[in-house]
Amino acid sequence: MSQDTGDYLYDELNREARIGGLGRTGAHGVALIDLSDYESDKPAIADALWNAATTLGLFQLTGHGIPMDQIEEAFALSETFFALPDEAKARMPLRPGTNAGWEFKAQVRPSTGTPDQKESYQITRPRMEGLWPDPDAIPGFREKMLAFEAANLAVAMKVLSCFALKLGFEEDLFTRAHDPASPEYQSTLRLIHYLPMVNGKPEDFEGWRAGAHTDFDCLTLLHQKTGQGGLQVCPGHVAEEGAWTDVEPVTGVITCNIGDMLMRWSDDRLLSNPHRVRMPRADEYLGPRYSIPFFAQANKDFVLQGPERKYPAITAGDYILERIKANYDALKARG
């Protein structure tokens, strides 16, 4: 592996290593897709999803069926969690290889080599023993977050079923691949708190709250709050030019992007494109930013292979482990 050439094990990391700069503003349209008529109009919805996922690789959903009250409750619980003392959160640490628990400024991107300016708390159903907050500190947290996770899984399976239809797979393939009753389940709900810009110096407004990256998973569903912007996406074909498009945050609208796992599974037809969270400008909202992504990634023992068999078959668990190792090796090379 050569840091000079960017010759990493995965093309995704080669791309990330070349997109750490500020770049320029893009103006790519973000598709807004209504799922309200999913049962009666699935073929048309599948066409709209396919068009968005094979171009920008990112789109937004309305009519998804998750009530606004439940979304707002999840954000309120997230804020309550992050307001806990650090010593309390530290008793729920993110354990290596588990994607469960709390971390603070621990995620470093190959694109930047610097930590993201955030803390996060990961919920992965089979791995949560000892990682839930005290029920007395946040009553109902566990039950309500698991219900919110399940609601997001249901939406993700609707979208993935449409992709299965377009790829020629059985329509329930991805539902079988993401079985929450299995001990091999590895989809994750993540609560994220980006740190506020308190007494910011000019240099603090440079760079990113989360450096440019692609996601490892099949499909990411992201909940954002109105007024708390910063998310940007860059189509892969212009990534090295750095043409970054802002994605408007609206509470209740779900922003989705394709992940690397699904790009491989589709023989590269569905696009996992780079995205990042920029720092706010001095004239913008400078308070904390909260977001809640759900990462749908196939159960560890499920075998991935595209319809054209472009890549060798691999289990989802081995794929994630290889990506994590490649990411770690890339960072080690930078250091």
C-alpha positions in Angstrom: 0.0 0.0 0.0 1.5 3.3 -1.1 0.4 6.6 0.4 2.1 8.4 -2.5 0.0 6.7 -5.2 -3.2 6.1 -3.2 -2.9 2.4 -4.0 -5.3 1.2 -1.3 -7.0 -2.2 -1.2 -10.4 -0.6 -2.0 -11.3 1.9 -4.7 -13.5 3.6 -2.2 -10.5 4.5 -0.1 -8.5 5.7 -3.2 -11.4 8.1 -3.9 -11.5 9.3 -0.3 -7.8 10.0 -0.2 -8.3 12.4 -3.2 -11.3 14.4 -1.9 -10.0 16.0 1.3 -9.9 19.5 -0.1 -12.4 22.3 0.2 -13.6 21.8 -3.4 -16.2 24.0 -5.0 -20.0 24.4 -4.8 -22.1 22.0 -6.9 -25.7 22.3 -8.0 -26.9 18.8 -8.5 -30.6 18.2 -7.9 -31.6 16.0 -5.0 -34.6 13.9 -5.9 -37.6 14.0 -3.5 -39.5 10.7 -3.7 -42.9 10.1 -2.1 -43.5 6.6 -0.8 -47.1 7.2 0.2 -48.4 5.0 -2.7 -45.8 2.3 -2.2 -48.2 -0.6 -2.3 -50.2 0.5 -5.3 -47.4 2.2 -7.3 -44.3 0.3 -6.5 -43.0 0.0 -10.1 -43.1 3.8 -10.6 -41.4 4.4 -7.2 -38.8 1.8 -8.0 -38.0 3.6 -11.3 -37.6 7.0 -9.4 -35.4 5.4 -6.8 -33.3 3.7 -9.4 -32.8 6.9 -11.3 -31.6 8.7 -8.2 -29.4 5.9 -7.0 -27.6 5.5 -10.3 -26.8 9.2 -10.7 -26.3 11.3 -7.5 -26.5 8.2 -5.2 -28.5 10.3 -2.7 -32.2 11.1 -2.5 -34.8 12.2 0.0 -38.0 10.4 1.1 -41.4 11.7 2.1 -44.5 9.6 2.9 -42.3 7.0 4.5 -44.7 6.2 7.3 -42.6 7.2 10.4 -44.7 9.6 12.4 -43.3 13.1 13.0 -44.0 12.6 16.7 -41.7 9.6 16.8 -38.9 11.4 14.9 -39.1 14.4 17.2 -39.1 12.1 20.3 -36.0 10.3 19.0 -34.2 13.7 18.6 -35.3 14.7 22.1 -34.0 11.5 23.6 -30.7 11.9 21.7 -30.2 15.4 23.1 -30.9 14.1 26.6 -28.4 11.3 26.1 -25.6 13.6 25.0 -26.3 15.9 27.9 -25.3 13.2 30.3 -22.0 13.7 32.0 -19.0 12.3 30.1 -18.2 9.9 32.9 -21.7 8.4 32.5 -21.3 8.0 28.8 -17.8 6.6 29.2 -19.4 3.6 31.0 -21.0 2.7 27.6 -17.8 2.7 25.4 -17.7 1.8 21.8 -15.9 -1.5 21.7 -13.6 -2.3 18.8 -15.4 -4.3 16.1 -18.9 -4.0 17.6 -20.3 -0.7 16.3 -22.2 -0.4 19.6 -21.7 2.2 22.3 -20.4 5.8 22.8 -17.4 7.5 21.3 -16.1 11.0 21.3 -14.1 12.4 18.4 -12.8 8.9 17.6 -13.7 8.6 13.9 -10.8 9.6 11.6 -11.4 9.8 7.8 -8.8 8.8 5.2 -9.8 12.0 3.3 -8.6 14.3 6.1 -6.6 12.3 8.6 -8.3 14.3 11.4 -11.1 13.3 13.8 -14.6 14.2 13.0 -15.9 17.0 15.3 -18.6 14.9 17.0 -19.6 12.3 19.5 -21.9 9.5 18.7 -23.8 6.5 20.3 -24.3 3.4 18.2 -27.2 0.9 18.8 -26.7 -2.5 17.2 -29.3 -4.9 18.6 -27.3 -8.1 19.3 -24.3 -6.2 20.8 -25.9 -3.9 23.4 -25.3 -5.8 26.7 -24.1 -3.3 29.3 -24.4 -0.4 26.8 -27.8 1.1 27.6 -28.0 4.3 29.8 -29.5 4.0 33.3 -33.3 3.8 32.9 -33.6 6.3 35.8 -31.5 8.8 33.9 -33.5 8.6 30.6 -36.8 6.8 31.2 -38.0 4.7 28.2 -34.8 5.3 26.2 -34.1 1.7 25.4 -37.7 0.8 24.3 -38.3 4.0 22.3 -34.9 3.8 20.5 -35.4 0.1 19.6 -38.9 1.0 18.2 -37.4 3.9 16.2 -34.7 1.5 14.9 -37.4 -1.0 13.8 -39.3 1.8 12.0 -36.2 2.8 10.1 -35.5 -0.8 9.2 -39.0 -1.1 7.7 -38.5 1.9 5.5 -35.1 0.7 4.4 -36.6 -2.7 3.4 -39.2 -0.9 1.2 -36.4 0.9 -0.7 -34.2 -2.1 -1.0 -37.1 -4.2 -2.2 -37.4 -1.7 -5.1 -33.7 -2.1 -5.9 -34.1 -5.9 -5.8 -36.9 -5.6 -8.3 -34.7 -3.5 -10.7 -31.7 -5.8 -10.2 -33.6 -9.0 -11.0 -33.3 -10.4 -7.5 -36.2 -11.9 -5.6 -38.1 -8.9 -4.1 -37.6 -10.1 -0.5 -33.8 -10.8 -0.9 -32.7 -7.8 1.2 -35.4 -8.3 3.8 -34.0 -11.9 4.3 -30.5 -10.4 4.4 -31.4 -7.9 7.2 -33.1 -10.2 9.7 -33.2 -8.4 13.1 -34.0 -11.7 14.9 -30.6 -13.1 13.9 -27.6 -12.9 16.2 -25.7 -12.0 13.0 -27.7 -8.8 12.6 -25.4 -5.8 12.2 -27.6 -2.9 11.1 -27.0 0.2 13.3 -28.9 3.2 14.5 -26.5 6.0 15.3 -27.2 9.1 17.4 -24.8 12.0 16.5 -24.0 15.2 18.2 -21.8 17.6 16.3 -20.1 20.1 18.7 -21.3 23.7 18.8 -19.1 26.5 17.5 -18.5 28.2 20.9 -16.1 31.2 20.7 -15.0 30.0 17.3 -11.8 31.5 15.9 -11.5 32.0 12.1 -9.5 28.9 11.6 -12.2 26.9 13.5 -14.6 27.5 10.6 -12.3 25.8 8.1 -12.7 22.1 7.3 -15.4 19.7 8.2 -17.5 18.4 11.1 -17.3 15.0 9.3 -14.7 14.5 6.6 -15.6 13.3 3.1 -16.4 9.6 3.0 -18.6 6.9 1.7 -20.6 4.6 3.9 -19.8 0.9 4.3 -23.4 -0.3 4.4 -26.1 -1.1 1.9 -28.4 1.9 2.5 -28.2 4.9 5.0 -31.4 6.6 6.2 -30.5 10.0 7.7 -32.8 12.1 9.9 -31.8 15.8 10.1 -33.3 18.8 11.9 -34.5 21.9 10.0 -32.0 24.7 10.3 -29.1 22.4 11.2 -27.4 22.1 7.8 -23.9 21.2 6.6 -24.5 17.9 4.7 -23.0 17.9 1.2 -22.8 15.2 -1.5 -20.4 14.9 -4.5 -21.2 12.7 -7.5 -18.4 10.2 -8.0 -17.7 11.2 -11.6 -16.8 14.7 -10.4 -15.3 13.8 -7.0 -11.8 14.8 -7.9 -13.1 18.2 -9.0 -14.8 18.5 -5.6 -18.2 19.7 -6.8 -20.1 19.6 -3.5 -23.9 20.0 -3.4 -25.7 21.1 -0.1 -28.5 18.8 1.0 -31.3 20.7 2.7 -32.2 19.4 6.2 -35.9 19.2 6.9 -37.3 17.5 10.0 -39.4 14.5 8.9 -37.8 14.2 5.5 -35.4 11.2 5.3 -32.2 11.6 3.3 -30.9 8.3 1.9 -27.6 7.4 0.3 -26.3 4.2 -1.2 -23.4 2.5 0.6 -20.4 0.6 -0.6 -21.9 -2.8 0.3 -24.9 -2.2 -2.0 -22.7 -0.8 -4.8 -20.7 -4.0 -4.8 -23.8 -6.1 -4.5 -25.3 -4.3 -7.6 -22.1 -4.8 -9.6 -21.4 -1.1 -9.3 -24.8 0.0 -10.9 -26.0 1.7 -7.7 -23.6 4.5 -6.7 -22.0 5.0 -3.3 -20.9 8.6 -3.6 -18.8 10.7 -1.3 -20.6 13.0 1.3 -19.4 15.1 4.2 -20.6 17.6 6.8 -19.0 21.0 6.4 -18.4 23.5 9.2 -21.0 26.2 9.5 -20.1 29.7 8.2 -19.8 32.5 10.7 -23.2 33.9 9.6 -25.1 30.6 10.0 -26.5 28.7 12.9 -23.6 27.9 15.2 -25.2 25.7 17.9 -25.0 21.9 18.2 -26.1 19.8 15.2 -27.9 16.6 15.9 -28.6 13.9 13.3 -29.7 10.3 13.4 -28.6 7.9 10.7 -29.7 4.3 10.3 -27.2 2.0 8.5 -28.8 -1.0 6.9 -26.1 -3.6 6.3 -26.7 -7.2 5.7 -26.4 -9.8 8.4 -22.8 -11.0 9.0 -23.4 -14.5 7.6 -25.3 -13.4 4.5 -23.5 -13.9 1.2 -23.2 -11.0 -1.2 -22.9 -11.4 -5.0 -24.2 -9.2 -7.8 -26.4 -10.5 -10.6 -23.5 -10.4 -13.1 -21.0 -11.8 -10.6 -18.6 -9.0 -11.2 -17.0 -9.6 -7.8 -16.3 -12.8 -5.9 -19.0 -13.9 -3.3 -18.3 -12.7 0.2 -20.2 -12.6 3.4 -21.4 -9.3 4.7 -19.4 -9.8 7.9 -16.1 -10.4 6.0 -16.8 -7.4 3.8 -17.2 -5.1 6.7 -14.1 -6.4 8.5 -12.0 -6.0 5.3 -13.3 -2.4 4.9 -12.5 -1.6 8.5 -9.0 -3.1 8.1 -8.4 -1.2 4.9 -9.6 2.0 6.5 -7.2 1.5 9.4 -4.3 0.7 7.1 -5.0 3.8 5.1 -4.9 5.9 8.2 -1.7 4.2 9.4 -0.1 5.0 6.1 -1.1 8.7 6.4 0.5 8.8 9.9 
